[in-house]
Amino acid sequence: MQLVIVSLALFFLILTQDVKAQLRNFSLGKKLGLSKKDTTTYNLTTYEKPDWKTIDVDFLNSYYAQDGNNGAVTGGIGTEQLTDFTQKIILRIPTSEKLSLNLDAGYDYYSSASTDNIDNIPSSDSASDVRAHGNIGLTYDKTDYQQLGFRIGGSVEYDYTSINGGINYSLLSKDKNTSIGLSAQAFIDRWYVIFPRELRGEVSVPTDKRQSYNASIGITRVLNKKMQISLQLEGIYMRGLLSTPFHRVYFQEQARAGIERLPDQRLKLPIGLRLNTHLSEWLVARLYYRYYWDNWGVQGHTANIEVPIKINRFFWIAPYYRYHTQTASTYFKSYKEHTITNKFYTSDHDLANLSSHAFGIGLSYSPSGGIAKINLPFKKRSDFLVKSIDLKYGHYIRSTGLKGNIVSLGVSFSL
C-alpha cells in the first residue's frame, strides 16, 4: 500500500510541475535541452537554446492524507489511514556546452495507522517510516538532433533498499517536428522481511529480493503550431518477492490469518497517448489516455483532461480531472473469501475491481523575466533567479471507499 500511495503522491507532484520540470521530460524541447522562449501558449511554443552555463533547480513538495476501510495489512478490512509528506530537489548542472550533470534527491515521511497493525500495537515502530532516495546522471548532446543520457541511483527505507540504473536516447527530426525517445531501466531491490506479529516463526518466503526491468519508446509529433501528439509504449518485467509479507489474508476455512502469496513473476504492458492542443489565445486542452495490461489478470483504462486557462501572459489556472477503472487480479478476493487450497491469494484492494476519480486545480505563475532576482557576490554566478511557482490541490475518490487529498508545490530557480 505504501508504494501505491507514494506513486499517487508523485502523480499529483508531476501534475504540479507540468509547465516546468516534469512535463518537459515528454516535450520536444526538453529532449534536446531546450528552454521556453515564452509561456503564452502553455507548452505549445517555440524553443531556443539556453545559456549552457545556467544551473536549473526545482524544489518539489507535497502533502497527502487518506483514509479508507480496506487495509491490506488486516486482510482487506480495517483502516487505511495514512499521511505522507514528500520533498524533492532536482538540479541540472552544465559542465560544458554539450554535457550536463543531473542530480535529484528527496525523502518521503509517512505516518500510517494501517501499517501500525503489523504488530497490532498502537504507536509501534511500523506506524511511520522515512524513505530517502537520490539519483545522479549525465546528459550528452551528441548533436543538435541527438541526446544520450545515463543515470544511477537508489533508495532506502526501514524494510526496503533499492538500487537502479538507466539509459535513454532521443532523436529529433531535421525539421524539429518529430522526436523519438528510447529508455531502459533496471531496479534491484531487497526486502528486510517483516511478517505479522502473530505469524512470526511460522511462515516464510522463498526470497527477499526483487528485480524490475522496463523499456519504453516514445514518439512525439508537432502536428502544427497549436497541436502536439505523443505515443508511449512500455514493457515492465518483474521477478522475485512480489507479494508484501506483512499483508494478512483470511480464509473461509479458518479463523487464523495467513500471509499474502503472489507469483514471483509479473509482466506489465502500458500504452499511453497524449494530445496537447491550443484551443484559443487563452485556453489549452491537454488530453491523456492510457491502457494497461498485466499477466495477473488486471486490465485498466485511465483518462485525464487538464484545461489550463490563461488569466494573463504569465498566470495560468488549470482545472483537471482523471478517471481510472480496472479489473480485479486473478488472485484477489476480499476478507474471508479465499480458500486455503489456492496457491496464490491477496486481499489488497489495489488489485481489486475498482474505479477512481481524481480532480482538482492548479495555479502556475511564471513571468518571462522571473519572479525575483537576487544578486550574489560571485563573478561567474551573479544572479539567482526565482523563475516560477506552481501550486496544486487534488481530491481522490475510489469506489472501494478510499478518499484522499493532496496539496503540492513546486518552485523553479536558475543560477
Buried (B, 14 or more C-beta within 10 A) or exposed (E): BBEEBBEBBBBBBBBBBBBBBBBBEBBBBBBBBBBBEEBBBBBBBEBEEBEBEBBBBBBBBBBBBBBBBBBBBBBBBBBBBBBBBBBBBBBBBBEEEBEBBBBBBBBBBBBBBBBBBBBEEEEBEBBBBEBEBBBBBBBBBEEEBBBEBBBEBBBBBEBBBBBBBBBBBBBBEEEBBBBBBEBBBBBBBBBEBBBBBEBEEEBEBEEBEBEBBBBBEBEBBBEEEBBBBBEBEBBBBBBBBBBBBBBBBBBEEEEEBBBBBBBBEBEBBBEBEBBBBBEEEBEBBBBBBBEBBBEBEBEBBBEBBBBBBBEEEBBBEBEBEBBBBBBBBEBBBBBBBBEEEEEBBBBBBBBBBBBBEBBBBBBBBBBEEBBEEEEEEEEEEEEBBBBBBBBBBBEBBBEBEBEBBBBBBBBBBBB
